[in-house]
Amino acid sequence: MMNYEGLDTGMGEYSPGLHGTLDASIEPSMDPHINPNLLQGVEIDADRLAVAVPEPVHLMEGMFSELHSVVSEVGVPVTATHFDVQEEMLWMGNHRGHATSFFGPTMGRYSSFQVQATDDIRHIQSLETGVLFLSKSNLKCCTRGGLVMFDYPMEEGADMHSLLMTNNNTLLMGGLQNYVAEVDLNTVQETQKFTVEVPGVAIMRQTSRFLFCGHTSGKVTLRDLRTFKTEHEFDAYSGSLSDFDVHGNLLAACGFSSRGLNGLACDRFLMVYDLRMMRAVTPLQVHVDPLFLRFIPTYTSRLAIISQTGQCQFCEPTGLANVADIFHVNTVGHLLMSFDVSSSKQAVAFGDSGGCVHLWSDSPDVSFNDYSRETEFALPCLVDTLPHLEWNHDLLPLSLIPMTLTSTEPLLSDWPAALATPSPRRAPPVDPEILRTMKTVGFIGYAANPRARPRNQVPYKMKDVEQDYDSYSQVPESPIGRDEEPHLYMVPKKYRKVTIKYSKLGLEDFDFKHYNKTLFAGLEPHIPNAYCNCMIQVLYFLEPIRCLVQNHLCQKEFCLACELGFLFHMLDLSRGDPCQASNFLRAFRTIPEASALGLILADSDEQTGKARLGRLIQSWNRFILTQLHQETQEQEGPQAYRGATSSSLGSSGESAIGRLFGCEVENSSLCRCGKETVRSSLTLLFTMHYPEQNSQEKTIKEYGFAEILKKSICLEQSTQAWCENCEKYQPTVQTRNIRCLPDVLVINCEVNSAKEAEFWKIQAEYAFTKARQKEESEPAMPKEPPLMPTEWCLDGEDVCSMEGFTRLEDLRHMWMPLTLKMSIGKTQGLEICSWPEGEELSGTEEADGASLYDLVVTVPHVLDARTGGNLVAHIKVGETYHQRKEGVTHQQWYLFNDFLIEPIDKTEAAQFDMSWKVPGILYYAKRNYHSKYDLRIKNPIDASVLLTEASLARKQRKSHATFIPLMVSEMPQAGDLVGLDAEFVTLNQHTIFPSAHH
């Protein structure tokens, strides 16, 4: 690629008649200024395609003459031409980013495809497996048929002009910036970046000794092949360099000289340098204005010098130029824009500004390469050439025989719906480039295909595991070294991600009591997918759920309700020591729905913080409620003998999960034709929907939390839906109303972008301003001394809840109320409003069906750039838990951060500083809802399991069992010593941990 500043200004001005829209009725002599005789050998059809020359071409041996000319796209300049070094093909790229290839000397069109949407193609380089196309800020590799192999975007501000293959897998790219980039084609990554002293590397050549860089300033630098350091420098022209080439010990260059105020002028003296002595020899004067030059060594080292007007002159670099050696390229008045020579030196190609490619050769039987491989062409249609099928052949595959589909008789391969589970493959996310360029018309979006992947192929995502994860960057969570953390850290220490520091003795010398001075049990975080530890604690401290799963038992191999019951049993028995959710998480990883929803993370995503934990935990919340609802639905027959099939498929029966969280929803769809469709369903949670901000409004309006929550529950939105009455898609208004109130209201906050976070932040500022104005307007009340902390508070903690004592500063970053009043009226529907926390409803309000909902759970996402962030839970622990664990009757908010557990103030649970603490999930519980649930835990395993003759090897045993099963009268009684053979199998070798206690 060359510098065009000094070229004829008429290069960019094309006659409208030369590139107008072609019509089938227009003759080849489409412009009255064009001589029809000049278009001999070129035929153009209505589709702007060139066809073969009908009459034979006679060439004189040894003299270059025009062999063929084809038009790629009329009026669009050809900015790059290249002879394929692997096959007999000629490539061209034009100013609009379109590439076309022509096969052989007959110039038959082989392939044509769009490479870039807007930028021009500046350089083409063929490889063994594909073709590289360089544009201003992009490098794309395509197959010879047009499929994209990779797309490598440059960094912002790059202006590339040339590329050079240094070996089979490495290339250099240069341009108008002050560096040359080296790219590895195997990994498609930049390996090195070499800084150049003189910016503007527009041309690059290579020999066995040096790497030659031609600069737009007129200089040619010789650089070391390995270090890229400058060894020599030739100051060829005072203006700009147009082209240069190297052959043997000679370097020839052409360019522009500075003429002072007159700008640049094309210099007719070619600068020739001897690379043995590193100095210039006698300049070579030519008779044309040189724009391109190239060595064409056959018997001698001939130079081909080409001007932009189409004149080509051959001369010896050390001799005199002869006027008789000039021939003219028939460009029909257009300017030459690109030039290339085949590797066999038998053919040259020119591309002009009118969209035409000219092939010249010195031999009628021209070959572009000395040893070209065979080119693959499209396969012919094989419909009429199917092999004959021998019906009596025993090994004949029946899949070759087409089968007529019948609608009356079922097929043998049609399984009943009860035995089949749909397992669709999750669709890949939409390319961000498509979303960026998409234009929406109505409800349909239109976007150009970025061609970033092969057609009809979806690659499997292979995520690279970062082995060199910097564990030092994590927060030191052992008691030793906690004071070494940097100051002014935004995230409080108790909210940071905690890790277990292993030593030679394992976990025995790790002090968990440093993080948990209560008797509640934490959960260890080093297990895969342990991001859900906070939600496990939430479910555990909901008394009806804890009793439900501990009473549950089924015969499924992987049942989340069974595993949760076992985990909750361990949490009950623990006295402050952390537990592991290994069995539950192993069963969780086997659920197909969990994998389909993207809830199973790779280890690298958890360690490096790549997972979007806020959105992930909300999806996990929806999944676990639905899964537990299906697994605990009421079935007929004894619960201990429930089969795996009935439990997994479920039925329409009611479950305790449905009674606790379920809310009957009425969905109404109203078409503009007047037809209304109403259907009822059960929902277990609601998602917050925030109002769209008008583009004309610079500030966000003030909303109450209860107002947004009501609009989210009773959602009304317009969408396109199918109308059976109109028999087409119509704009439809969809409205959702609830018929009853749940006992526990579950809310997904959906703060997944900066827009929602900004909305939440501004609403909290409005609420704080209103609270401050209210305090200033009220008369000053005599402050009572704060109550003394109760006995279960930690020593030195000032965060314990004290009745009736809330400072104004505690209301900062707080938008949501601690208590809501909700009711469903016969006329007004759902009503939600904030309510003072300590007050009760009047008898009239209770008679009207109103209920109070207290905030019991908040799950925030802690944003921490050092550790990748983590999830914690604020849980209001009730009186029954404190009675069972602490021996006191009280209610208190706690922070659960894996195995770190601390009591906190009630306002801290509702405060969300959007700079580091983003709301994820909220639980509001109806006041005194426990009274309607049976909270007794009954052992689901009865004595009947001892009466069954069960053995894993019973099917393999030929003879009858040699033991006598127990009788009912022989059941073990209290105090009897019983031995159980659990038939455990040792999978690993025994490991001995040295300890002072053993």
N, C-alpha and C positions, 0 to 999 in steps of 0.2 A: 504494500500500500504506500502511496506517495502523498506528498503535500500538494494540494490543489490551489494554494493561494496565488501562485504565479501563472496559472493557466489562463487560457482564453476565457473571458467572461461569458462568452456565448455558449459555454458547455452546458450550463443549466437551463438554457432557453430552447425549448423544443417547439417546433411548429405544431399547432393544434391538429393540423391535418395528418400529421405523422403518427399520432397516438390517440386518435379518436376511437370511438366504439366501432368495431368492425361489424359489418353486415354481410349476409350471404350474397347480396347483389352487388357489392362493391368489388371492382376489379383490382388486381394487384397494383396497378398504377393509380393509387388512391389519391395522390396529390398532383396537381397540374405542374408543379415545379420539378417533378421527378421524371427523369428519362426512363421510359419503359424498358429500354435495352439494358439499363443498369440492374434490373431485377431478374436477369436471366439466371436460372439455377435456383431461384427461391420461389416457392409456392406457399401461399397462406390460405388456410381455409377459414370458415366462419368461426371456429373455436380458437383462433389465434395459434394454431398449431402448424408447424412446418411439415411438409410432405417431401418425399424423396424427389430428386431431380429425375425427370423421365428419360432424358437422353444421356448417353455415356459421356464421360469427361475424359479428354485426351491430355495427358501430362507429358512434359519433356523430362527425361531422366536427368537428375542432378540439379534441376532448376525448380525453385519453389513456385508453385502456382496454386490458385484457389481450387479446392476440391469440392467443398460444399459450404452452403450458408443456410442457416435455419433461424427462424424468429421464435424466441421464447415467449415474450410478452411485449407487444408493440408499445413503444414510447417509454418503457421502463429501462433505465440504463443497466447494462451488465457490469457489475462492480467486481466480479471475481471469476476467473476461469482456471481450471485445473485438470490436467490429464491424470487419470487414475493410474497409480503405479502398480496395481495388482491385476486389473482387468482392462479390457479394451473399451474404455469408456472415457468420455469427456464430460466434466462437471462444470456447471455455471451457476452463479448466484447473482440475483439482481438487487436493485435499490430498495425493493419492498420486502426483502427477506425471503424470497421464494427461490428454491433450488430445483434444477432440472438436470438430468443426466441423459446423454446420447450414446448409443452403442455403435462402435466401429466406425469405419470411414464413411459408411452410408448415412451416419448421423440419425439413425432411427431412435425415437424417444423411448427411453428405458423406464424412467421414473420421474415424477414431478410432485413436489410437496412443499408445504410452507414450513420454513424453519423458524423465522422470527415474525412476530406480529407487526412490528413497526420499524425496527432497525434494519439497516442494510447489511448484507453479507460482505465482509472485508477480506476474508482469507478462507481457503478451502484446502484441506489436507486429507488424503486418503490413507486409511489404515488397512490392516489385514481383515479386520472384522467389521469395519464401518467407515464412516467419513466424518471428519471434524469440520464444523462450520463456526467461524469466529465473527462475532459482531462487536458492536461498541462496548457492551458490558456483559457479554454472555458467550460461553463456549458450549456448544451442543454437539453431541455425537449421535448420529443416526445410522441405521442400517442402509444398505444401498436401495432398499425398497421404501424407506421413509419412516420406519419405526424408531422411536426415540430410545436410545440406549442410556444416555445420561444427559443431564442438563446442569451445567456448572455456572452459576451467576457470579459475577465479579463483585468486589467491594464497591461501595458508593464512590462516585467520582472517577472511576476508571474509564479510559478511552483507548481501547485496544485497537491495534492496526495490523499486527503481524504475529505469526507463530512459527516455531521451528522445532521439528522433531530431533532431539539429541540422541535418543535411542528408541528401542521399540516401545518402551513404557513411559517415557518422560518427554515433556515438551516445555518450551519456553514461550512466553507471551510478552510482547512489548507494545508500547503505545506512547501516548503523549504525557503520561505520568512519569514520575521520577524513579521508577523501579521496573524491574523485569521479574515476572513471577514464574516459578517452576512448579509444574503440576504433575503428579503421579497419576497415570491413567488407570492403574489397577485399583487404587483406592479413591480416585476422583477427589483428591485433596491437594491443597497447596503445601509443598514440602519446603520450599525456600523462597525468599524474596531478596533479590539483589538490587541494591541501590546504584543508580547510574548518576555520574556527575553532571552529564548534559541530558536534560529530559528530552523525550521525543524519539524513542527508538521505533522507527517506522519500517525498517527492513532489516532482516537478519539472514546471514549465510553462515556456512560452517565448512571447514576443511579438517584435515587430520591434525593441523597445528593450532589453528585459532578459531575463535568464534567472532564473526564480523558483525558489527552493529552500525547501521546507517541512521544518522540522526537528521531531524528536520532542519537543524542549524547548518547543515552542509558538511558535517564531519563524519568520518568513518573511523571507528575505534576497533582495535584488534584486542581481544580479551582471552584470558586463559580459560581452557575448556573446563577445568575443575573448580577453580576459585572465582572465576568471572572477574578477575582483576584486569585492569587496563595494562596491556603490554606496549602497544604502539598506538599512534593516532595520526590520521591523515586529515588535514584541513583542506578538503577538496574544493568546495565552492563557498563564496561569500554570502550567497543568498539562502538556498535550500537545496537539499539533495532530492533528486527525482528517482533514480534507480542505480544499482550497481550489481556487479557479478564478479565471481572469482573463478579462475580456472588455472590449474598448475601454479606457476609462480607469478601470475599477473592478476591485478585487480583493476577493473575498468569501471568508471563512474560517470554519470551524467547528472546535470542539475541546472540550477538557476543562479545567476550572478546578480548582485545588487547594483542598481543603476542610480543610486542616490534618491532624489525626489521622485524619479520615474518608477520606483518600485522594482520588481524582479523581472528579469528578462532571461529567456532560455539561452543557455550558453552552447554554442555549436562546437566547442572544443571538449572532447572527452578526456578526462584525467585518467592516465594509466600509471600504475605503480608496480615496481618490481619488489616482490615479497622476499627476495633473497637479500637485497641490500637495504630494503625498507626505505626507498626513496622514489620520487616520481621520475618517470622517463618522459620522452617527448610527447606532449599532448597530441591527440589525434583529431584533426579537423574533419567534420562531416558536412554533408550538403543538406541535411534535414534538421528540424528542431527536435532533438532527442527527448523522448519522454520515458521510453523503456529501452533497456538493452539486456542482451543475454548472450552468453557464449554458446555457440552451436558447433562443438568440435566433432568433425568427421575425419577428414584427412588432415585438415589444418585447424588452427584455433580461430575459427571465424567468429566475428561479432555481428549480431543482428541488432540494428538500431532502428527504433520505431518512433515516429512522431504522432501527435494526437490527431493530425489530419488524415492519417492512413498511409503515410509514406514509410517504406521499409528499405533499409540499405544494409548490405553485407560488406564487410571489410576486414582486413587483417589488423589486429591491434598494434602491430609494429610497422605497418606499411602505410600507404596512402589510400584514401578513399576514392573510388572511381564512380563517376556519375552513372555509368552504364549498369552498375549493380543495384540500382534503385527500382523497386516495383511498388505498385499502388494497391492498397486494399480497398475494394469497392464498398465503401460505407454509406453511399447515397447521401452524402453531406453531413453525416453524423461524425462524432468524435470518438476515438478509441479510448476505452476506459480500463481495459484489462488485457493481459497478455500472458501466455504460458507456452513452454516448449515441452514436448513429450520426452520421456526418459530415453527413447531410442533415437532422438534427434531427427526423426523423419517427419515430424508434423509440428506445426505451430498453430495456435488458436488465438483469435482476437475477439474481444467483446466490445461493442460500441454502445453509444448512448441511446440508440434507437431500439434496443432490445434484441439485436441480431448477433449471432455467433458465427464467425468465419473460420473455417478449417482450411489451412494451406499445407501442402505436402510437396516433397520433391520426388515422390514415387507413387505410381498408381496403386500398387499393392502395399499400402502403408500399414505399418504395425506400430501401435503406440508404445509398446514395451517389448523388450527382447524375449522375455518369457512370461507371458500372461496366462493366468489360470482361466479355466472355463467359467463363463458367466451363467448364473442360474436365471432361467426365465420362468414365467408363470406356467403352471402345469395346465395342460389342456383338459377339457371337460371329460370325465371318465364315466358319465352316466351310460353311454352306449357301449362301453367296453367292459362291463361287469363279467366276471368269470362264470362259466357254466357250473351249476350246482348239481352234484350227483346225489340224488335223493336217497339211494340205498347205502351211502357211505356211513360207516359207523362213527367216524370222528368228525362228521360235518357239524360245525357250530350252528345251533338253531337261531342264534341272534342275527344271522344273515337273512333270515326269512322274515319279511315284513308281516305284521299281524294287524288285522282289522280290529279296532276297538269296539266293543259291544257295550251298550248302555243297559241291557236287560239282565245279563248274567254277571255275577261278581267274579273277579279273577282270583286265582289261587294266591297271588301275591298281595292281595288286598287284606291287610290285617285289621282286626277290629280296633276301633278307636280307643277302647279300654286298654289295649296291649301296646299301643304305639304312642310315642311322645314326639311331637315336632321338635326338631333341633336345627333351626335355620342358622346359616352362617351369618355372623354379624357383618353388616355392610360397613365398608371402610369410611372414614370421615371424608367429607367433601373437600377437595383441594382448595386451600385458601385463595389461590389465584383465581379460581372460578367464582368464589364469593366476592372477591374484590372487583372483578370486571363484570359482574352480573347486572343486567338491567331488568327490572321487574315491570311487566305489563299485566295489570290486574293482579292475579295471584300466581302467575307463571313467570319464572325467571329465565332469561336467555343469556348465555355466555359462550365465548369461543372456547374450543377445546385447546387447553394448553399443551397437549401431547407430552405430558410428563411421564406416561407409562404406556406400555404396549396395549394395543386394542384387545378388549375382552380378557384381560389378564389382571389378576389382583395379587400382588406379591405378599408373601408372608413377612410380617415385620420381625426382623431379627434384631432385638435390642442388645447393643453391646454392653456387657457388664463392666462397669468401671472398677477394675481391680485396684487401682491406685487411689481409692477413696481416702481422703485426708481425715483420718480419725482424730487428729490433733485439733481440728477445727470445732469438734463437738464440745459442748459445755462440760467441764469437769464436774462430775456429780458424786465424787467420793468426798468424804469429810476432809481428806487431805488435799489441799490445793484449791479449795473453794475461794480463798482470798486472792488467788492469782488471776481472776477474771478481770477483763478491762472495766474501767469505770464508765459511767454514763451509758450503761447498757439499757436499751429501751424496754425489753421484755423482762418483767420481774423474775426473780430466780426460781420461784416455785412453779412458774408456768413453763419453764424451759424443758426441753426434752431430756428425760433422765435415762441414763445408761448404767448398766451393771459392769463394774470393773472386776474382771476375773484375775485371780492370782494363782499361785501354785497349789493352793488348797481349794480352788474352786470358789464356791460361794460361802464357805464357812466363815471367812474372815471379813465378809462384806456386811456392814452394819445397816440393815434395813430399818432399824429403829430410828436412825438419824432422819429418815424421811417420813416415818409414820409412827407417831406417838399414840395413836388410837388403837383400839382393838378390832377395827375393821380390816378386812383383808384386801390387799392390793393385787395387781396382776403384773406378771413379768412381761417386758416388752420385746425380748429378743427372739420371739417366735415369729415365723413368717405370717403376714397379714394380721399382726397384732394391733393394727391401727384402730380396730373396733373394740379395744379394751374398755374405752369410756362408755360405749353403748351397752356392753355386757353389764357394767356396774349399774347403769340406768335401769335395765330390765330386772336386775337383782333386787334393787330397792323399791320396785313396784310390787307391793305385797301380793296382789292377786296373781301376777305372773309367776312369782317365785313359788307359790303354792301349787299353781297349775302344772308347771313343768316337773316339780318334784313328785307330783302324784301321777305323772305320765309314764307309761311303759308300752312299748310296742316291739315287734320283731324285725323291724327294718334294720339293716346293717348300719346305715348312716342316717340317723334321725337327729335333727338339730334340737328338737324338744327333749329327747332323752339325754343328749350330751349336755344341754344346758342344765337339766335337773341334776346330773352328776356334778357339774361344776359348781352349781349353787350349794349343793350339799357340802362340798369342800370349803366354800366360802363361809358356810355356817360353822364348820368345825374349827376354822382358823381363829387364832387369838392374836392377830396382828401380823402374822407372817404372810408373805405374798404367795399366791397360787399361780399355776400355769393353766392356760386354756388350750393345751396341746390337742386333746381329744376333740374338743369342739371345733377348733380350727381345721383339724384334719378332715372331719366330717363336712365342714363348710366348703372345703376345696373340692369335694366330690359332687357338689350340687351343680347340675348343668346350668341352671338359671343364674347362679352366682357368676360362673365363668362368662355366660352370655352378656351379663350386665357390666362386665369389666370390673368386678369387685375383687378379683384375685390378682394381687400385685406380684411382680417379680421382685426378687430380693434387691436388685440394683435400684429399682424405683423407690423402695422404702429407704435404703441407705443414703441415696444421693438426693432425696427430696424432690424427685421429679413428679410424684403423684400429686394430683389436685385433691388434697384431703377434704376440703370443705364440701365439694360436690360429691366426693366418694362416700362420705359418711352419711349424707342425706339419701343417696341411692341405697346404701346398706340398711338404713332405717326403714325404708319402704319395703325392701326385700325381706327383712327378718320378720316384720309384722305379718306380711302375706304368707310367708313360709310357716310360721307358727300357727297362723289361722287355719291353714290347710292340714297341718299335722295333728292338730288337737280338736278337729271337728268331731262331734258326738257320733259314734257308730253303734250299731247293734251288737250285742254279744259282750262277753267279758273283755275288759280292756287289756288284761294281761295276755290275751291270746289273739290280739288283733294282728291280722296278717300284714305283710309288707305292701301288697297290692292295694288293699283298701285304704291304707294310711297314706300312700303316696298320691293316689288319685283323688281321694277325698270325696265329699258329697256336698249336697246343699244344706247339710245340717249346721246348727248353730254351734259356735265355739265360745269359750270364755274370752278369747282374744276379740272376737266380734262383739261380745257384750260389753267389753271394757273400752275398746277403741272405736268400734263400728258406729257408723252414722249412715242412716238411710238417706240416700240422695236422689232427688228427682231431677233428671236432665230433660230439658225441653228444647226442641229445635223448631224454629218458626221460619218457614220459607216466605219470600215476598209474595208468593201466590196465595198465601193464607193458610196453607196446610201446616199443622202443628203435630209433631211427633214427640211423645213423652215416654220415657223409660226410666225405670228405677234400678238402682244399684247400691252396693254397700261399699263405702270408702273407709279406710282406716286412718288416713291422715290428710292434711290439707297443705297446699303449697302457697306461699305468699306471692302475690302479683302486685307489682308496684306501678303507679300511674305513669304513663308516657309523658315526658316533658315536651311542651310545645317549643319548636325551634325559635319562635319569636320571643319567648320568655327567657330572660337571662337568669332569673332566680327561681328556685324551686319553692312551690307553695308549701304551707304548713298543713300537715295532716296529723290526726291522732292515730295511735297504734290500733285502737279499736275500730276506727273507720277503715283502715287498710285491711284489717283482718276480716271485717264483714264483707268487703268487696271481694276478697280472695275466696271466702267460703261461698258466698252467693255470686259466683262469677258470671259475668255477662260479656260475651265477645262475639264478633262477627267473623264468619269464615265461609269458604266455599264448600258446599256439601251437596250430595246427590238428593234430588227431590223426585220421589216416585210419581208424584202428580204431574210435574213438568217434564219428567223423563230426561233430565239433564242436570248438570251442576249449576246451582244457583246460590247467590249470596244468602246466607242463613244466619239468623241471630240465635245463638245457643245460650241458654240460661240454666243455671244450677241453683236449686233450693234444697234445704235440708228439712226433714220431717221430724227429727228428734235430735236431742243433744247427747253427745257421748259422755261417758264417765271421765275419760281422760282425752283431752284434746291435744293431738300431736300436730306440730307445725314445722314444716321445712322452710327455712327462711329464704333460700335461694339467693343469697348474696354472693353471686359468682363472678361479678365483673365490677369494674371501677364505678360504673354508673349506679348500680344498686348500693355500693358502699358509700358513695357520696350522698345518695338520698338518705340513707340511715344516719349518716353523720350529721347532716343538716337538720333532720328532724330532732335528733338528740340535742342539738344546740338550741333549737326553738323551745324544747321542753325545759331546758336548763334556764333559759332567759325568762320564761314564764314563771318558773319556780322562784327565781331570784326577785322578780318584780312583786310576786305575791308576798314574799317574806319582808320586802322593804315597805310594802303598803300596810302590813299588819302591825299593830302596836307591839312593842318589845315586851315579851313575857319573861318573868324571872326564871332564869335557868336553874333547873334542879340538878344537883350533883348526880353524875352518872352512877348507875348501880354497880356494885362490885361484881366481878366475873364469878360465875358459878364454878363448882368444883371440877367440872369436866373440861373447862377451858385450859389451854396450854399456858404454861408459865411465860410471862412476858409478851403474850399475844394481845394486841389491842383490836383484833378483828372480830371478837366474839359478839354475838347478837345481844343487844341490850334493849329491852322493851321501851318503846316510846322515845328513843334517842337516835335521831337521824340528822346529821349535819347537812348544810346546803351543799358543801363540796362533794358529799357522797352522791348527789344527784347528777353530777357531771357525767357525760357519755351515757345517759340513761334515758331511753325513749319508751320502752315497754313498761306497763304497770305490773305490780306484783299480784294484783287481784283483778279479775274481770267479772262483770255481771252479765249473764247471757240469758235470753229468754226467746221463745218463739210465740209470737202473737197470732191471733186468728186473722187479723186484718193487715198488720204491718210486717208480718214475717219475722225474720231473725233480727234481734236487737242485741247489740253489744256495747258496753260502756265500761270505763274504768271505775274502780271501786276502792275506797279506803281499805287498807289491809286488815285492820283490827275490827271493823264493824260487821254486824250481822244483818240479814234481811229482816224486814218486818213481816208480820203474819199475812198481810195483804199481798205482798210481793211473792211470798212463797205459795200462796194460793193461786196466783196467776201463773205459776210454773217457772218462775225465775230461779236461777241457780248461781252460786258463786264459784268461781274457778280460781284456785291459787296456783301460782307458778311453783313448780316442784323440780324442774330439770331445765338446765340450759347447757348446750354442748357447743362451745366456741372452737374455732380454728385459730390456733396461735401461729402467727406469721413470724418466722425467725430465719433470716437469710443464712445464719451460721450453721444451723442444723437441718434446714429444709422444712422446719415447722412441725407441729404435732397437734393432736386433738386431746382436749381435756373435757371434764364434765363437772358442772356444779349441780349437786344433788341435795335436796332438802330431805334429810333423814328423819323419819317419823319416830313416834314414841315407842312403838313395839320393838324397833331395832335397838334403840338405846337401852330399853329394858333388858333385852336379851344379851347385848354385848357389854354395855357399860354399867348396867345396874341402876340407871337413873331414868326418870320419865321426863323427856324434854324433846323439843324439835330444834334442829340445828342444820345450817347449810355447811357443806363440806366441798372441798376441791379434790377431785380424783384425777391424778396425773400418773397413770400406770401404778407404780408402787409408792408414789408420794401422795399422802393423804393429809390434808390440813383443814381445820375449821375456818370458815370465812364469814364475813358479814353478808346479810341478805342483799344489800345494795350492790356488793361486788359481783354477785351472781348475775345481776341484770345490767351491769355496766359493760359497754362494748366500745373500747377505743379502737377505731377502725385502722389506726396505723399499725396495730399488731394483734388485735383480738377481734375476730369477725364472727358474728353469730351464725350458727349452723342449724341447730334443732332446738325447739322449745316444747315443753310438756306442761300443760295446764291441767290440773286434776280438780274434779268437782269436790267441794268441801264435804268431808265425812262420807266419802263414797265407799269406804271399806265395809260398812255395815251390811251391805247387800250381798257380800261374797262370803263363801265358806273358806276360811283361812286355816283350816286344819289340814295337816299333812298326814296322809294315810299311806302306809307302805304298799306300793303296788305289787310287790312280790308276796304271794301267799304260799301256804304249805303244799299246794298241789304240785309245785315244781319238783318236790322230792319223791313223788309217787310215779313219775314218768320214767320209763326205761329209755334213756337217751344216750346215744353214743355216736361219735363222729365216724367210727369204723364199723357201724352196724351193717351197712350195705355190703362191705367186703367180707364179712364174717360168714363162713359156711355153716358152722354149727351154732346152736342156740347159746345164748349168754349163760355163763357159768355162775352168775350171781343171782340172788333172790331180791327183787325190789322190796322196798319198805311197805309195810301195811299202815293203815290209818292209825291203828292202835300203837304203832311203834314210833310215832312222831317224836322228835326230840322235845324235851320240856326245858323249862327255864333252869339254868344251872348245869345242864348236860354239856360235856366236852365233845365237840364235833370236829372231825377232820374232813377237809375238802381237797380233792385232787382237781386242781384247776387246769391241768394239762397244758401248762405254759411251755413254750419252746424257746430255748435260748438261741438268739440270733447272733449275738456278738460275744467276743471273748470277755471274761471277767476283768474289770478294772479296779484296782485297789487305790484308794485315795488315802495317803498318810494323814493321820490326824492324832492329835494328842488325846482325844476322847476314846479312841479304839485301841 
